[in-house]
Amino acid sequence: MELYLDLLSQPCRSVYMFAKLLKIPFDYKKVDLAAGQQYGEEFGKISMVRRVPVLKEGTFVLTESTAILQYLAQKHKGADHWYPADLQRRARVQEYLAWQHTGMRAHGSKVFILRCLYPLVLGSEAPQQKMDDAVAELKQSLDLLENFFLQNRPFIAGDKISVADLVAIVEIMQPVGSGFDVFADRPKLTAWRDAVKKEVGDKLFDEAHEGIMNAKEAVKRVDKARLEQMKPYFLKM
């Protein structure tokens, strides 16, 4: 199995950690997003979607991180808590996976983009009102994670960790990589993060997040041509 990844990407980190936790042998194929390798001819032969992560087994190619996580959980028969057989517990996992694209991931990514990429692309700090709005949206998503998805449970699907927790933690760590402390004054969220990290293991957790924790240096490697391509998007923003 080949996994095409860049660990600066939240979805890639969840797939990477899960494959490692299940001890699934795989070839790590680095796709450098900062250099625009996802737009290159070679990667285009792998996936027309031109996004990571991508799983490839022989002629079988699978995109979308949540689809990859579910595929790995069912094929490699990991512990039941990762993707529970019980329909209601599995539904809790799927509920978060269905929401997170336009919820936590979208809002965490926006804060990261405005704090890290916007100054690099346009040469100035993001407008304060835009930044304030993005932070407010992120805080609303954090409130939902605490009060709706977690409630009084230690993990999203109950008393044991699942793939939903892996997806959630990598999304939350994205704005942290830009220097925004999402855990400030949130003891429940902090306790959940610590519980997830304990289940994953400090070594693997830190390995997966090393790049994003040094994101401000990593974004400086973005190809100049890629910066020009990104300008219209940031101007629209």
Backbone as JSON, one array per atom type, in Angstrom:
{
  "sequence": "MELYLDLLSQPCRSVYMFAKLLKIPFDYKKVDLAAGQQYGEEFGKISMVRRVPVLKEGTFVLTESTAILQYLAQKHKGADHWYPADLQRRARVQEYLAWQHTGMRAHGSKVFILRCLYPLVLGSEAPQQKMDDAVAELKQSLDLLENFFLQNRPFIAGDKISVADLVAIVEIMQPVGSGFDVFADRPKLTAWRDAVKKEVGDKLFDEAHEGIMNAKEAVKRVDKARLEQMKPYFLKM",
  "N": [[0.83, -1.19, 0.0], [0.46, 2.21, -0.79], [0.75, 5.47, 0.52], [-0.01, 8.7, -0.2], [1.04, 11.67, 0.95], [1.14, 14.77, 2.83], [2.24, 16.01, 5.73], [1.63, 18.52, 6.66], [-0.94, 18.88, 6.11], [-4.14, 18.54, 7.52], [-6.01, 16.28, 7.06], [-4.21, 14.38, 6.1], [-2.61, 13.87, 8.31], [-4.33, 12.55, 10.08], [-4.85, 10.15, 8.7], [-2.24, 9.14, 8.49], [-1.51, 8.75, 11.22], [-3.44, 6.86, 11.96], [-2.9, 4.65, 10.28], [-0.38, 4.0, 11.25], [-1.01, 3.39, 13.93], [-2.55, 1.1, 13.61], [-0.61, -0.5, 12.72], [-0.15, -0.93, 9.99], [1.58, -1.88, 7.16], [3.09, 0.44, 4.95], [4.08, 2.41, 2.11], [5.45, 5.54, 2.36], [4.66, 8.27, 0.53], [5.77, 11.28, -0.19], [4.09, 14.24, -0.88], [4.76, 17.33, -1.68], [3.09, 19.97, -0.72], [3.62, 22.68, -0.43], [5.44, 23.15, -2.43], [3.89, 22.76, -4.58], [3.57, 20.21, -5.67], [1.34, 18.63, -5.96], [0.14, 19.43, -8.23], [1.66, 18.51, -10.22], [2.77, 16.5, -13.06], [3.28, 13.78, -12.49], [1.9, 13.21, -10.07], [-0.63, 13.74, -10.96], [-1.17, 11.53, -12.5], [-1.72, 9.68, -10.61], [-3.91, 10.67, -9.14], [-6.71, 12.4, -10.24], [-8.0, 14.22, -8.72], [-6.15, 15.67, -7.34], [-5.48, 16.19, -4.68], [-4.35, 15.58, -1.36], [-4.94, 13.29, 1.37], [-3.98, 10.31, -0.51], [-4.7, 6.96, -1.15], [-3.18, 4.08, -2.45], [-3.41, 0.92, -3.8], [-2.13, -1.39, -5.68], [-4.0, -1.31, -8.55], [-6.03, 0.0, -7.38], [-7.26, 3.03, -6.29], [-7.82, 5.43, -3.82], [-9.37, 8.33, -2.67], [-9.97, 11.12, -0.42], [-9.96, 11.6, 2.95], [-11.69, 10.64, 5.02], [-12.99, 8.51, 3.81], [-10.79, 6.88, 3.35], [-9.94, 6.32, 5.99], [-12.14, 4.84, 6.95], [-12.06, 2.69, 5.19], [-9.55, 1.53, 5.81], [-10.01, 0.83, 8.5], [-11.99, -1.13, 8.28], [-10.9, -3.01, 6.54], [-8.5, -3.84, 7.74], [-9.2, -4.69, 10.22], [-9.01, -3.41, 12.8], [-9.02, -2.64, 16.37], [-12.3, -2.65, 17.74], [-13.22, -0.21, 18.75], [-12.24, 1.83, 17.17], [-13.75, 2.12, 14.81], [-16.71, 1.57, 15.37], [-18.7, -1.46, 15.52], [-21.22, -1.48, 16.58], [-24.23, 0.05, 15.79], [-25.23, 2.56, 16.68], [-23.06, 3.73, 18.01], [-21.25, 3.79, 15.9], [-22.63, 5.52, 14.27], [-22.31, 7.9, 15.69], [-19.62, 8.39, 15.25], [-19.67, 8.71, 12.44], [-21.34, 10.9, 12.31], [-19.77, 13.03, 13.29], [-17.74, 12.97, 11.33], [-19.19, 13.67, 9.08], [-19.92, 16.28, 9.64], [-17.57, 17.76, 10.11], [-16.17, 18.77, 7.85], [-17.26, 21.23, 6.92], [-17.36, 22.46, 9.29], [-15.39, 22.23, 11.89], [-12.92, 21.75, 10.48], [-12.98, 23.57, 8.3], [-13.12, 26.08, 9.61], [-10.92, 26.07, 11.36], [-8.89, 25.87, 9.49], [-9.18, 28.29, 8.16], [-8.42, 30.23, 10.05], [-5.75, 29.47, 10.32], [-4.82, 29.95, 7.69], [-5.21, 32.74, 7.42], [-3.52, 33.72, 9.39], [-1.0, 32.62, 8.8], [-0.52, 32.19, 5.97], [-1.68, 34.31, 4.53], [-0.18, 36.77, 5.12], [2.22, 36.07, 3.85], [1.53, 35.74, 1.16], [0.29, 38.19, 0.38], [1.79, 40.12, 1.58], [1.15, 41.58, 3.84], [-0.49, 41.9, 7.06], [-3.52, 40.08, 7.73], [-6.73, 41.66, 7.31], [-8.11, 43.08, 10.25], [-10.83, 42.77, 10.94], [-11.57, 40.59, 9.36], [-9.97, 38.65, 10.52], [-10.96, 38.6, 13.11], [-13.58, 37.72, 12.64], [-13.08, 35.16, 11.63], [-11.89, 33.9, 13.84], [-14.05, 33.99, 15.6], [-15.84, 32.24, 14.32], [-14.37, 29.88, 14.49], [-14.33, 29.54, 17.27], [-17.02, 29.04, 17.73], [-17.25, 26.52, 16.53], [-15.56, 25.07, 18.2], [-17.0, 25.25, 20.55], [-19.2, 23.69, 19.82], [-17.96, 21.19, 19.5], [-17.2, 20.66, 22.15], [-19.67, 20.83, 23.6], [-21.66, 19.52, 22.19], [-20.69, 17.32, 20.52], [-18.83, 16.05, 22.25], [-19.9, 16.38, 24.89], [-20.42, 14.99, 28.0], [-18.74, 12.9, 27.67], [-15.64, 11.05, 27.46], [-14.56, 10.71, 24.91], [-15.47, 11.2, 21.44], [-17.23, 9.2, 20.46], [-17.9, 7.89, 22.75], [-16.67, 6.07, 25.53], [-14.25, 5.3, 24.57], [-11.53, 5.89, 22.28], [-11.92, 6.9, 18.85], [-11.88, 6.92, 15.2], [-13.01, 9.35, 14.7], [-12.1, 11.03, 16.72], [-9.4, 11.2, 16.05], [-9.56, 12.59, 13.63], [-10.69, 14.98, 14.55], [-8.73, 15.98, 16.34], [-6.49, 16.57, 14.74], [-7.48, 18.61, 13.23], [-7.92, 20.61, 15.08], [-5.36, 21.12, 15.92], [-4.32, 22.48, 13.78], [-4.86, 25.41, 13.67], [-3.45, 25.9, 16.02], [-0.87, 25.54, 15.19], [-0.42, 27.94, 13.93], [-0.02, 29.62, 15.94], [-2.22, 30.24, 17.44], [-3.94, 29.8, 20.37], [-6.05, 27.39, 20.94], [-6.87, 26.07, 23.16], [-7.0, 27.66, 25.38], [-8.54, 28.57, 28.36], [-10.29, 26.43, 28.19], [-10.9, 23.84, 29.73], [-12.19, 21.32, 29.41], [-11.78, 20.68, 26.73], [-9.02, 20.63, 26.71], [-8.52, 18.45, 28.41], [-9.62, 16.42, 26.86], [-7.91, 16.55, 24.59], [-5.49, 15.75, 25.82], [-6.18, 13.15, 26.54], [-6.57, 11.97, 24.05], [-3.99, 12.22, 23.01], [-2.62, 10.57, 24.77], [-3.69, 8.07, 24.13], [-2.87, 7.81, 21.47], [-0.15, 8.03, 21.77], [2.76, 9.71, 22.8], [5.05, 9.91, 21.15], [4.27, 9.25, 18.45], [2.2, 11.1, 18.12], [3.54, 13.58, 18.38], [5.35, 13.31, 16.29], [3.66, 13.28, 14.03], [2.65, 15.85, 14.15], [4.78, 17.56, 14.04], [5.56, 19.1, 11.78], [3.43, 20.96, 11.42], [3.58, 22.34, 13.77], [5.76, 23.83, 13.32], [4.97, 25.56, 11.39], [5.14, 28.22, 10.51], [7.69, 28.53, 9.6], [7.72, 26.58, 7.65], [5.93, 27.48, 5.67], [7.35, 29.38, 4.38], [8.67, 28.14, 2.38], [7.06, 27.98, 0.24], [6.52, 27.79, -3.2], [7.32, 30.43, -5.49], [5.85, 30.82, -7.85], [3.6, 29.44, -7.17], [2.64, 31.08, -5.15], [1.79, 33.28, -6.63], [-0.34, 32.11, -7.97], [-2.04, 31.79, -5.87], [-2.81, 34.32, -5.11], [-5.24, 35.58, -6.25], [-7.23, 34.15, -4.82], [-6.77, 34.95, -2.18], [-7.13, 37.68, -2.37], [-9.83, 37.76, -2.98], [-10.8, 36.72, -0.62]],
  "CA": [[0.0, 0.0, 0.0], [1.14, 3.51, -0.84], [-0.01, 6.61, 1.01], [0.51, 9.97, -0.69], [0.75, 12.53, 2.1], [1.95, 15.88, 3.32], [1.76, 16.1, 7.1], [1.12, 19.85, 6.95], [-2.38, 18.77, 5.86], [-4.85, 17.86, 8.61], [-6.48, 14.95, 6.7], [-3.06, 13.47, 5.97], [-2.13, 13.49, 9.64], [-5.22, 11.55, 10.67], [-4.61, 8.89, 8.0], [-0.91, 8.69, 8.86], [-1.53, 8.23, 12.59], [-4.26, 5.66, 12.03], [-2.15, 3.55, 9.66], [0.68, 3.64, 12.19], [-1.61, 2.78, 15.11], [-2.98, -0.24, 13.23], [0.6, -1.22, 12.28], [-0.34, -1.31, 8.59], [2.75, -1.53, 6.34], [2.8, 1.29, 3.8], [5.15, 3.27, 1.58], [5.12, 6.95, 2.51], [4.98, 9.04, -0.68], [5.61, 12.69, 0.17], [3.63, 15.2, -1.89], [5.07, 18.62, -1.07], [2.06, 20.94, -1.1], [4.22, 24.02, -0.52], [6.11, 23.23, -3.72], [2.9, 22.56, -5.63], [3.73, 18.9, -6.31], [0.03, 18.03, -6.25], [-0.25, 19.85, -9.58], [2.63, 17.96, -11.16], [2.32, 15.45, -13.99], [3.35, 12.46, -11.87], [0.8, 13.03, -9.13], [-1.86, 13.73, -11.75], [-1.38, 10.16, -12.96], [-2.24, 8.94, -9.45], [-5.24, 11.16, -8.78], [-7.19, 13.6, -10.93], [-8.5, 15.15, -7.7], [-4.98, 16.5, -7.01], [-5.45, 16.51, -3.26], [-3.9, 14.5, -0.48], [-4.22, 12.04, 1.13], [-4.42, 9.33, -1.5], [-4.28, 5.58, -0.9], [-3.06, 3.3, -3.69], [-3.07, -0.5, -3.65], [-2.21, -1.91, -7.04], [-4.75, -0.39, -9.42], [-7.09, 0.63, -6.58], [-6.87, 4.34, -5.78], [-8.88, 5.98, -3.0], [-9.13, 9.68, -2.17], [-10.81, 11.57, 0.71], [-9.42, 11.02, 4.18], [-12.66, 9.88, 5.8], [-13.18, 7.24, 3.11], [-9.58, 6.09, 3.58], [-9.98, 5.86, 7.37], [-13.15, 3.79, 7.06], [-11.55, 1.54, 4.44], [-8.49, 0.89, 6.6], [-10.59, 0.25, 9.71], [-12.75, -2.33, 7.95], [-10.05, -4.01, 5.89], [-7.43, -4.35, 8.59], [-9.8, -5.23, 11.44], [-8.46, -2.83, 14.03], [-9.9, -2.76, 17.53], [-13.66, -2.2, 17.39], [-13.52, 1.15, 19.15], [-11.85, 2.81, 16.15], [-14.9, 2.3, 13.91], [-17.51, 0.56, 16.07], [-19.71, -2.27, 14.84], [-22.5, -1.04, 17.11], [-24.73, 1.04, 14.84], [-25.37, 3.88, 17.27], [-21.71, 4.28, 18.24], [-20.69, 4.1, 14.58], [-23.33, 6.72, 13.8], [-21.67, 9.05, 16.35], [-18.39, 8.62, 14.5], [-20.02, 9.24, 11.13], [-21.93, 12.22, 12.52], [-18.68, 14.01, 13.32], [-17.05, 12.98, 10.04], [-20.02, 14.39, 8.12], [-19.98, 17.7, 10.01], [-16.29, 18.44, 10.28], [-15.67, 19.43, 6.64], [-17.7, 22.63, 6.89], [-17.32, 22.96, 10.65], [-14.08, 22.41, 12.52], [-11.8, 21.84, 9.55], [-13.07, 24.82, 7.54], [-12.86, 27.25, 10.44], [-9.54, 26.0, 11.81], [-8.03, 26.16, 8.34], [-9.26, 29.71, 7.83], [-7.55, 30.94, 11.0], [-4.36, 29.16, 9.94], [-4.52, 30.64, 6.44], [-5.12, 34.19, 7.64], [-2.38, 34.03, 10.25], [0.28, 32.15, 8.26], [-0.34, 32.3, 4.52], [-2.09, 35.63, 4.03], [0.95, 37.72, 5.09], [3.23, 35.63, 2.89], [1.04, 35.94, -0.21], [-0.04, 39.58, 0.09], [2.79, 41.01, 2.16], [0.63, 42.37, 4.96], [-1.35, 41.13, 7.94], [-4.92, 40.0, 7.31], [-7.58, 42.69, 7.93], [-8.48, 42.69, 11.6], [-12.21, 42.29, 10.98], [-11.58, 39.24, 8.8], [-9.36, 37.78, 11.51], [-11.91, 38.48, 14.23], [-14.7, 36.88, 12.2], [-12.6, 33.78, 11.52], [-11.71, 33.4, 15.2], [-15.38, 33.79, 16.17], [-16.37, 31.02, 13.73], [-13.64, 28.76, 15.07], [-14.79, 29.37, 18.65], [-18.33, 28.4, 17.67], [-17.02, 25.11, 16.26], [-14.99, 24.49, 19.42], [-18.13, 25.11, 21.48], [-19.98, 22.53, 19.38], [-17.2, 19.99, 19.82], [-17.27, 20.43, 23.59], [-21.01, 20.74, 24.19], [-22.53, 18.62, 21.43], [-20.04, 16.07, 20.12], [-18.23, 15.4, 23.42], [-20.77, 16.44, 26.06], [-19.69, 14.54, 29.2], [-18.0, 11.7, 27.33], [-14.2, 11.29, 27.27], [-14.27, 10.72, 23.49], [-16.64, 11.56, 20.65], [-18.18, 8.08, 20.33], [-18.14, 7.23, 24.03], [-15.58, 5.97, 26.5], [-13.02, 4.9, 23.9], [-11.15, 6.7, 21.14], [-12.33, 6.43, 17.53], [-11.29, 7.71, 14.12], [-13.54, 10.71, 14.8], [-11.19, 11.8, 17.58], [-8.18, 11.48, 15.28], [-9.89, 13.65, 12.68], [-10.91, 16.22, 15.29], [-7.51, 16.53, 16.96], [-5.6, 17.17, 13.74], [-8.09, 19.87, 12.8], [-7.72, 21.59, 16.15], [-3.93, 21.46, 15.98], [-3.97, 23.33, 12.65], [-4.68, 26.81, 14.11], [-2.4, 25.95, 17.04], [0.38, 25.7, 14.45], [-0.26, 29.35, 13.55], [0.2, 30.4, 17.16], [-3.48, 30.54, 18.1], [-4.15, 28.82, 21.44], [-7.47, 27.0, 20.99], [-7.17, 25.41, 24.43], [-7.06, 28.65, 26.45], [-9.82, 28.63, 29.09], [-11.16, 25.31, 27.8], [-10.38, 22.65, 30.42], [-12.74, 20.07, 28.86], [-11.09, 20.44, 25.47], [-7.64, 20.28, 27.07], [-8.53, 17.08, 28.93], [-9.84, 15.53, 25.71], [-6.65, 16.5, 23.83], [-4.52, 14.94, 26.57], [-6.61, 11.76, 26.47], [-6.27, 11.51, 22.68], [-2.54, 12.09, 22.89], [-2.21, 9.39, 25.54], [-4.07, 6.88, 23.36], [-2.03, 7.76, 20.27], [1.25, 7.93, 22.19], [3.44, 10.99, 22.62], [6.01, 9.87, 20.04], [3.56, 9.32, 17.18], [1.46, 12.36, 18.08], [4.49, 14.67, 18.1], [5.91, 13.09, 14.94], [2.67, 13.68, 13.05], [2.37, 17.29, 14.24], [6.02, 18.34, 14.04], [5.55, 20.08, 10.69], [2.46, 22.04, 11.64], [4.05, 23.14, 14.9], [6.77, 24.73, 12.76], [4.34, 25.96, 10.13], [5.55, 29.55, 10.04], [8.92, 28.33, 8.82], [7.43, 25.73, 6.49], [5.24, 28.21, 4.6], [8.32, 30.2, 3.66], [9.17, 27.34, 1.27], [6.08, 27.94, -0.84], [7.04, 28.19, -4.5], [6.88, 31.78, -5.87], [4.78, 30.69, -8.84], [2.4, 29.03, -6.42], [2.15, 32.28, -4.45], [1.04, 34.08, -7.61], [-1.59, 31.41, -8.21], [-2.89, 31.92, -4.69], [-3.19, 35.71, -4.86], [-6.67, 35.88, -6.47], [-8.02, 33.59, -3.74], [-6.63, 35.77, -0.98], [-7.75, 38.97, -2.65], [-11.26, 37.53, -2.84], [-11.04, 36.56, 0.8]],
  "C": [[0.86, 1.25, 0.0], [0.2, 4.57, -0.31], [0.69, 7.89, 0.56], [0.05, 11.05, 0.3], [1.64, 13.76, 2.15], [1.41, 16.18, 4.71], [1.45, 17.53, 7.55], [-0.4, 19.89, 6.78], [-3.05, 17.99, 6.98], [-5.31, 16.46, 8.21], [-5.35, 13.93, 6.57], [-2.58, 12.99, 7.33], [-3.02, 12.43, 10.27], [-5.0, 10.18, 10.02], [-3.27, 8.3, 8.4], [-0.91, 8.05, 10.25], [-2.32, 6.92, 12.66], [-3.55, 4.46, 11.43], [-1.04, 3.06, 10.59], [0.12, 2.9, 13.41], [-2.08, 1.35, 14.83], [-1.82, -1.1, 12.73], [0.42, -1.77, 10.86], [0.92, -0.94, 7.81], [2.35, -0.63, 5.17], [4.06, 2.04, 3.38], [4.67, 4.71, 1.67], [5.6, 7.7, 1.26], [4.71, 10.52, -0.38], [5.17, 13.49, -1.05], [3.77, 16.58, -1.26], [4.08, 19.68, -1.56], [2.64, 22.34, -1.28], [4.91, 24.23, -1.85], [5.15, 23.02, -4.89], [2.98, 21.21, -6.33], [2.41, 18.22, -6.64], [-0.46, 18.39, -7.65], [0.69, 19.28, -10.66], [2.07, 16.81, -11.97], [2.27, 14.09, -13.31], [2.19, 12.22, -10.92], [-0.54, 13.01, -9.86], [-2.19, 12.35, -12.29], [-1.98, 9.3, -11.85], [-3.68, 9.35, -9.16], [-5.59, 12.44, -9.54], [-7.7, 14.64, -9.95], [-7.42, 16.14, -7.28], [-5.02, 17.04, -5.58], [-4.88, 15.32, -2.51], [-4.8, 14.47, 0.74], [-4.82, 11.23, -0.02], [-3.87, 7.97, -1.08], [-4.25, 4.85, -2.23], [-2.62, 1.89, -3.35], [-3.23, -1.14, -5.02], [-2.91, -0.9, -7.94], [-5.86, 0.35, -8.66], [-6.56, 1.93, -5.99], [-8.06, 4.94, -5.04], [-8.48, 7.36, -2.5], [-10.11, 9.95, -1.03], [-10.42, 10.82, 1.99], [-10.43, 10.18, 4.95], [-12.96, 8.54, 5.14], [-11.98, 6.31, 3.35], [-9.58, 5.52, 5.0], [-10.97, 4.71, 7.54], [-12.7, 2.52, 6.34], [-10.49, 0.8, 5.24], [-9.06, 0.19, 7.83], [-11.29, -1.07, 9.41], [-11.88, -3.41, 7.32], [-9.07, -4.65, 6.87], [-7.9, -4.73, 9.99], [-9.11, -4.72, 12.71], [-9.42, -3.04, 15.17], [-11.24, -2.08, 17.23], [-13.89, -0.73, 17.72], [-13.15, 2.18, 18.08], [-13.0, 3.14, 15.21], [-15.93, 1.27, 14.33], [-18.51, -0.19, 15.2], [-21.11, -1.88, 15.32], [-23.01, 0.15, 16.29], [-24.82, 2.44, 15.43], [-24.01, 4.52, 17.54], [-21.05, 4.63, 16.91], [-21.35, 5.37, 14.02], [-22.75, 7.98, 14.44], [-20.37, 9.41, 15.63], [-18.72, 9.28, 13.17], [-20.64, 10.64, 11.22], [-20.85, 13.3, 12.53], [-17.99, 14.11, 11.97], [-17.85, 13.74, 8.99], [-20.02, 15.89, 8.38], [-18.67, 18.43, 9.84], [-15.8, 19.2, 9.04], [-16.01, 20.92, 6.61], [-17.72, 23.25, 8.28], [-15.9, 23.18, 11.12], [-12.94, 22.59, 11.51], [-11.81, 23.17, 8.8], [-12.66, 26.02, 8.38], [-11.43, 27.25, 11.01], [-8.57, 26.34, 10.7], [-8.02, 27.65, 8.02], [-8.39, 30.55, 8.76], [-6.09, 30.71, 10.65], [-3.95, 29.94, 8.69], [-4.32, 32.14, 6.66], [-3.9, 34.57, 8.45], [-1.04, 33.7, 9.61], [0.5, 32.46, 6.78], [-0.67, 33.68, 3.98], [-0.93, 36.63, 4.02], [2.01, 37.36, 4.06], [2.8, 35.95, 1.47], [0.87, 37.41, -0.54], [0.88, 40.59, 0.75], [2.29, 41.91, 3.27], [-0.23, 41.47, 5.84], [-2.78, 41.13, 7.42], [-5.71, 41.12, 7.98], [-8.12, 42.21, 9.27], [-9.91, 42.16, 11.68], [-12.33, 40.88, 10.44], [-11.04, 38.24, 9.83], [-10.32, 37.55, 12.67], [-13.08, 37.57, 13.86], [-14.29, 35.41, 12.13], [-12.43, 33.15, 12.89], [-13.07, 33.12, 15.84], [-16.01, 32.51, 15.63], [-15.69, 29.79, 14.31], [-14.12, 28.49, 16.5], [-16.17, 28.72, 18.7], [-18.19, 26.89, 17.41], [-16.44, 24.4, 17.48], [-16.08, 24.3, 20.47], [-18.97, 23.89, 21.12], [-19.27, 21.22, 19.7], [-17.34, 19.65, 21.3], [-18.69, 20.06, 24.05], [-21.96, 19.81, 23.45], [-21.87, 17.29, 21.13], [-19.41, 15.32, 21.3], [-19.22, 15.29, 24.58], [-19.98, 16.02, 27.29], [-18.9, 13.26, 28.95], [-16.51, 12.01, 27.19], [-13.81, 11.39, 25.8], [-15.58, 10.92, 22.72], [-17.68, 10.44, 20.6], [-18.44, 7.37, 21.65], [-16.91, 7.21, 24.91], [-14.26, 5.54, 25.89], [-12.79, 5.74, 22.66], [-11.64, 6.07, 19.84], [-11.64, 7.27, 16.46], [-11.81, 9.14, 14.14], [-12.64, 11.59, 15.66], [-9.89, 12.13, 16.86], [-8.41, 12.61, 14.3], [-10.03, 14.98, 13.41], [-9.61, 16.81, 15.82], [-6.6, 17.16, 15.92], [-6.16, 18.5, 13.24], [-7.85, 20.97, 13.82], [-6.26, 22.02, 16.22], [-3.51, 22.37, 14.83], [-3.84, 24.8, 13.06], [-3.65, 26.95, 15.21], [-1.05, 26.17, 16.37], [0.63, 27.13, 13.99], [-0.03, 30.24, 14.76], [-1.07, 30.77, 17.9], [-3.8, 29.45, 19.11], [-5.63, 28.48, 21.56], [-7.86, 26.44, 22.35], [-7.28, 26.39, 25.6], [-8.47, 28.7, 27.05], [-10.8, 27.55, 28.66], [-10.64, 24.02, 28.45], [-10.91, 21.33, 29.86], [-12.02, 19.7, 27.57], [-9.64, 20.02, 25.73], [-7.55, 18.84, 27.57], [-8.74, 16.07, 27.8], [-8.58, 15.41, 24.87], [-5.64, 15.6, 24.52], [-4.88, 13.46, 26.51], [-6.32, 11.17, 25.09], [-4.77, 11.28, 22.52], [-2.03, 10.86, 23.64], [-2.51, 8.12, 24.77], [-3.2, 6.71, 22.12], [-0.58, 7.47, 20.64], [1.98, 9.21, 21.85], [4.32, 11.0, 21.37], [5.32, 10.03, 18.7], [2.82, 10.64, 17.04], [2.39, 13.52, 17.71], [5.1, 14.55, 16.72], [4.94, 13.59, 13.87], [2.48, 15.19, 13.01], [3.62, 18.17, 14.22], [5.99, 19.44, 12.98], [4.63, 21.25, 10.97], [2.86, 22.91, 12.82], [5.18, 24.09, 14.49], [6.28, 25.33, 11.45], [4.86, 27.29, 9.61], [6.85, 29.49, 9.27], [8.63, 27.56, 7.53], [6.81, 26.52, 5.35], [6.19, 29.1, 3.81], [8.89, 29.46, 2.45], [8.21, 27.32, 0.08], [6.66, 28.52, -2.12], [6.46, 29.55, -4.93], [5.75, 31.75, -6.9], [3.47, 30.29, -8.18], [1.8, 30.22, -5.67], [1.32, 33.15, -5.39], [-0.31, 33.44, -7.91], [-2.58, 31.63, -7.08], [-3.43, 33.33, -4.49], [-4.67, 36.01, -5.12], [-7.57, 35.36, -5.36], [-7.97, 34.47, -2.51], [-7.22, 37.15, -1.18], [-9.27, 38.87, -2.51], [-11.63, 37.39, -1.38], [-11.06, 37.91, 1.51]]
}
